Amino acid sequence: MEIAQFITGIFFILFGIGLFIFSFYGSWVLIIYAIFLIIIGLIIFLNKNEDKIEERKDLNKNEVGN
């Protein structure tokens, strides 16, 4: 996991939790935004597919070079 992915995920999660808590004192509509931010933060934080390096399909593994 890269540090930028970690920081961004934690930021979205904490901002969503803060917005969720603030929604009890403010508008109830903020709960929708808070849940959305928490879900986005979890997706960013738990995404492992970004760390993989894809192999190029146009290269043949048997060819050494031209």
DSSP file (Angstrom, degrees, kcal/mol; ACC not computed):
  #  RESIDUE AA STRUCTURE BP1 BP2  ACC     N-H-->O    O-->H-N    N-H-->O    O-->H-N    TCO  KAPPA ALPHA  PHI   PSI    X-CA   Y-CA   Z-CA
    1    1 A M              0   0    0      0, 0.0     2,-0.1     0, 0.0    47,-0.1   0.000 360.0 360.0 360.0 131.3    0.0    0.0    0.0
    2    2 A E     >  -     0   0    0      1,-0.1     4,-2.0     4,-0.0     5,-0.1  -0.466 360.0-121.1 -81.4 156.0    1.4    3.4   -1.0
    3    3 A I  H  > S+     0   0    0      1,-0.2     4,-2.7     2,-0.2     5,-0.2   0.852 112.1  54.4 -67.0 -34.6    1.5    6.2    1.5
    4    4 A A  H  > S+     0   0    0      2,-0.2     4,-2.5     1,-0.2    -1,-0.2   0.895 108.6  49.0 -66.3 -38.9   -0.7    8.5   -0.7
    5    5 A Q  H  > S+     0   0    0      2,-0.2     4,-2.2     1,-0.2    -2,-0.2   0.900 112.6  48.7 -65.3 -41.1   -3.4    5.8   -0.8
    6    6 A F  H  X S+     0   0    0     -4,-2.0     4,-2.4     2,-0.2    -2,-0.2   0.931 113.4  45.4 -63.4 -48.2   -3.3    5.4    2.9
    7    7 A I  H  X S+     0   0    0     -4,-2.7     4,-2.4     1,-0.2    -2,-0.2   0.916 114.2  48.2 -65.6 -43.4   -3.5    9.1    3.7
    8    8 A T  H  X S+     0   0    0     -4,-2.5     4,-2.3     2,-0.2     5,-0.2   0.918 112.7  48.4 -64.4 -43.3   -6.3    9.7    1.2
    9    9 A G  H  X S+     0   0    0     -4,-2.2     4,-2.2    -5,-0.2    -2,-0.2   0.929 113.5  46.1 -61.9 -46.3   -8.3    6.7    2.5
   10   10 A I  H  X S+     0   0    0     -4,-2.4     4,-2.8     2,-0.2     5,-0.3   0.886 111.2  53.9 -64.3 -38.9   -7.9    7.8    6.1
   11   11 A F  H  X S+     0   0    0     -4,-2.4     4,-2.6    -5,-0.2     5,-0.2   0.939 110.6  45.1 -61.4 -47.7   -8.8   11.4    5.2
   12   12 A F  H  X S+     0   0    0     -4,-2.3     4,-2.3     2,-0.2    -1,-0.2   0.906 114.6  48.8 -63.8 -41.4  -12.1   10.4    3.5
   13   13 A I  H  X S+     0   0    0     -4,-2.2     4,-2.3    -5,-0.2    -2,-0.2   0.942 114.6  43.9 -64.4 -47.6  -13.0    8.0    6.4
   14   14 A L  H  X S+     0   0    0     -4,-2.8     4,-2.5     1,-0.2    -2,-0.2   0.888 114.1  49.9 -67.0 -38.7  -12.3   10.6    9.1
   15   15 A F  H  X S+     0   0    0     -4,-2.6     4,-2.3    -5,-0.3    -1,-0.2   0.889 111.3  50.1 -66.2 -37.6  -14.1   13.4    7.2
   16   16 A G  H  X S+     0   0    0     -4,-2.3     4,-2.2    -5,-0.2    -2,-0.2   0.900 111.1  48.0 -65.6 -41.3  -17.1   11.1    6.7
   17   17 A I  H  X S+     0   0    0     -4,-2.3     4,-2.3     2,-0.2    -2,-0.2   0.909 112.4  49.4 -65.5 -41.7  -17.2   10.3   10.4
   18   18 A G  H  X S+     0   0    0     -4,-2.5     4,-2.4     1,-0.2    -2,-0.2   0.899 111.9  48.1 -63.0 -40.4  -16.9   13.9   11.3
   19   19 A L  H  X S+     0   0    0     -4,-2.3     4,-1.5     2,-0.2    -1,-0.2   0.863 109.7  53.9 -67.2 -35.7  -19.7   14.8    8.9
   20   20 A F  H  X S+     0   0    0     -4,-2.2     4,-0.5     2,-0.2    -2,-0.2   0.918 111.2  44.6 -64.0 -44.3  -21.8   12.0   10.3
   21   21 A I  H >< S+     0   0    0     -4,-2.3     3,-1.1     1,-0.2     4,-0.5   0.910 112.7  51.8 -66.6 -41.9  -21.4   13.3   13.8
   22   22 A F  H >X S+     0   0    0     -4,-2.4     4,-1.4     1,-0.2     3,-1.0   0.781  96.7  69.9 -65.2 -26.1  -22.1   16.9   12.7
   23   23 A S  H 3< S+     0   0    0     -4,-1.5    -1,-0.2     1,-0.3    -2,-0.2   0.753  89.8  61.2 -67.0 -23.0  -25.3   15.8   10.9
   24   24 A F  T << S+     0   0    0     -3,-1.1    -1,-0.3    -4,-0.5    -2,-0.2   0.789 112.8  37.0 -71.8 -26.4  -26.9   15.1   14.3
   25   25 A Y  T <4 S+     0   0    0     -3,-1.0    -2,-0.2    -4,-0.5    -1,-0.2   0.618 130.7  24.6 -97.1 -16.6  -26.5   18.8   15.2
   26   26 A G  S  < S-     0   0    0     -4,-1.4     2,-0.3     1,-0.3    -3,-0.1   0.165 115.4 -16.4-116.2-127.6  -27.2   20.1   11.7
   27   27 A S    >   -     0   0    0      1,-0.1     3,-1.0    -2,-0.0    -1,-0.3  -0.641  45.0-141.3 -89.1 140.2  -29.1   18.8    8.7
   28   28 A W  T >  S+     0   0    0     -2,-0.3     3,-1.3     1,-0.2     4,-0.4   0.662  97.2  74.5 -72.1 -16.0  -30.0   15.1    8.5
   29   29 A V  T >> S+     0   0    0      1,-0.3     3,-1.1     2,-0.2     4,-0.9   0.780  80.5  72.1 -66.7 -25.7  -29.2   15.2    4.8
   30   30 A L  H <> S+     0   0    0     -3,-1.0     4,-2.6     1,-0.3    -1,-0.3   0.716  81.3  72.3 -64.1 -20.1  -25.5   15.2    5.7
   31   31 A I  H <> S+     0   0    0     -3,-1.3     4,-2.6     2,-0.2    -1,-0.3   0.885  94.4  53.4 -61.7 -37.7  -25.8   11.6    6.7
   32   32 A I  H <> S+     0   0    0     -3,-1.1     4,-2.1    -4,-0.4    -1,-0.2   0.936 112.0  43.8 -62.8 -46.2  -26.1   10.6    3.0
   33   33 A Y  H  X S+     0   0    0     -4,-0.9     4,-2.5     2,-0.2    -2,-0.2   0.881 112.9  52.9 -65.9 -37.9  -22.9   12.5    2.2
   34   34 A A  H  X S+     0   0    0     -4,-2.6     4,-2.3     2,-0.2    -2,-0.2   0.927 110.3  46.0 -64.4 -45.2  -21.2   11.1    5.3
   35   35 A I  H  X S+     0   0    0     -4,-2.6     4,-2.3     1,-0.2    -1,-0.2   0.905 112.3  52.2 -64.4 -40.7  -22.0    7.5    4.4
   36   36 A F  H  X S+     0   0    0     -4,-2.1     4,-2.4    -5,-0.2    -2,-0.2   0.921 111.0  47.0 -60.9 -44.6  -20.9    8.1    0.8
   37   37 A L  H  X S+     0   0    0     -4,-2.5     4,-2.5     2,-0.2    -2,-0.2   0.880 111.1  51.4 -65.9 -38.6  -17.5    9.6    1.9
   38   38 A I  H  X S+     0   0    0     -4,-2.3     4,-2.2     2,-0.2    -1,-0.2   0.911 111.2  47.8 -65.3 -41.4  -16.9    6.7    4.3
   39   39 A I  H  X S+     0   0    0     -4,-2.3     4,-2.3     2,-0.2    -2,-0.2   0.927 112.6  48.2 -65.1 -44.7  -17.6    4.1    1.6
   40   40 A I  H  X S+     0   0    0     -4,-2.4     4,-2.4     1,-0.2     5,-0.2   0.910 111.4  51.4 -61.5 -42.0  -15.3    5.9   -0.9
   41   41 A G  H  X S+     0   0    0     -4,-2.5     4,-2.6     1,-0.2    -1,-0.2   0.898 109.9  48.7 -62.1 -41.5  -12.6    6.1    1.8
   42   42 A L  H  X S+     0   0    0     -4,-2.2     4,-2.5     2,-0.2    -1,-0.2   0.888 110.3  51.4 -66.6 -38.1  -12.9    2.4    2.5
   43   43 A I  H  X S+     0   0    0     -4,-2.3     4,-0.7     2,-0.2    -2,-0.2   0.930 114.1  43.4 -63.7 -44.7  -12.7    1.6   -1.2
   44   44 A I  H >< S+     0   0    0     -4,-2.4     3,-0.5     1,-0.2    -2,-0.2   0.918 116.3  48.0 -65.5 -42.9   -9.5    3.7   -1.6
   45   45 A F  H 3< S+     0   0    0     -4,-2.6    -2,-0.2     1,-0.2    -1,-0.2   0.867 118.2  38.6 -67.7 -37.4   -8.0    2.3    1.6
   46   46 A L  H 3< S+     0   0    0     -4,-2.5     2,-0.6    -5,-0.2    -1,-0.2   0.394  83.2 120.4 -97.3   3.3   -8.7   -1.3    0.8
   47   47 A N    <<  +     0   0    0     -4,-0.7     4,-0.1    -3,-0.5    -4,-0.0  -0.574  25.6 165.0 -73.9 116.4   -7.9   -1.2   -2.9
   48   48 A K    >   +     0   0    0     -2,-0.6     3,-0.9     2,-0.1     4,-0.4   0.551  60.1  78.7-104.8 -12.7   -5.0   -3.6   -3.6
   49   49 A N  G >  S+     0   0    0      1,-0.2     3,-0.8     2,-0.2    -1,-0.1   0.752  83.1  65.1 -70.7 -23.3   -5.4   -3.8   -7.4
   50   50 A E  G 3  S+     0   0    0      1,-0.2    -1,-0.2     3,-0.0    -2,-0.1   0.781  94.4  60.3 -70.1 -25.1   -3.7   -0.5   -7.9
   51   51 A D  G <  S+     0   0    0     -3,-0.9    -1,-0.2    -4,-0.1     2,-0.2   0.665  85.9  94.6 -77.8 -16.2   -0.4   -1.9   -6.6
   52   52 A K    <   -     0   0    0     -3,-0.8     2,-0.6    -4,-0.4    -3,-0.0  -0.505  69.5-139.0 -79.0 144.9   -0.2   -4.6   -9.2
   53   53 A I        -     0   0    0     -2,-0.2     2,-0.2     0, 0.0    -2,-0.1  -0.916  19.8-138.4-102.9 121.6    1.9   -4.0  -12.4
   54   54 A E        -     0   0    0     -2,-0.6     2,-0.3     1,-0.1     3,-0.0  -0.543  14.3-123.0 -80.8 143.5    0.1   -5.4  -15.5
   55   55 A E        -     0   0    0     -2,-0.2     2,-0.3     1,-0.1    -1,-0.1  -0.607  29.1-109.7 -81.7 144.5    2.1   -7.2  -18.1
   56   56 A R    >   -     0   0    0     -2,-0.3     3,-0.6     1,-0.1    -1,-0.1  -0.588  19.9-154.5 -75.0 132.8    2.0   -5.8  -21.6
   57   57 A K  T 3  S+     0   0    0     -2,-0.3    -1,-0.1     1,-0.2    -2,-0.0   0.657  88.5  65.2 -82.6 -16.1    0.0   -8.1  -23.9
   58   58 A D  T 3  S+     0   0    0      2,-0.1     2,-0.4    -3,-0.0    -1,-0.2   0.585  87.8  82.6 -83.9  -8.6    1.8   -7.0  -27.0
   59   59 A L  S <  S-     0   0    0     -3,-0.6     2,-0.5     3,-0.0     3,-0.0  -0.805  73.5-141.8 -96.1 134.8    5.2   -8.3  -25.9
   60   60 A N    >   -     0   0    0     -2,-0.4     3,-0.7     1,-0.1    -2,-0.1  -0.824   5.4-145.8 -93.5 130.3    5.9  -12.0  -26.4
   61   61 A K  T 3  S+     0   0    0     -2,-0.5    -1,-0.1     1,-0.2    -2,-0.0   0.766  96.6  58.1 -67.4 -24.8    7.8  -13.6  -23.4
   62   62 A N  T 3  S+     0   0    0     -3,-0.0     2,-0.3     2,-0.0    -1,-0.2   0.749  87.2  88.0 -79.3 -23.2    9.7  -15.9  -25.8
   63   63 A E    <   -     0   0    0     -3,-0.7     3,-0.1     1,-0.2     0, 0.0  -0.602  58.1-164.9 -78.8 133.8   11.2  -13.1  -27.9
   64   64 A V        -     0   0    0      1,-0.3     2,-0.3    -2,-0.3    -1,-0.2   0.868  59.4 -62.0 -84.8 -40.1   14.5  -11.7  -26.5
   65   65 A G              0   0    0      1,-0.1    -1,-0.3     0, 0.0     0, 0.0  -0.858 360.0 360.0 165.4 161.6   14.6   -8.5  -28.6
   66   66 A N              0   0    0     -2,-0.3    -1,-0.1    -3,-0.1    -3,-0.0   0.382 360.0 360.0-112.3 360.0   14.7   -7.2  -32.1
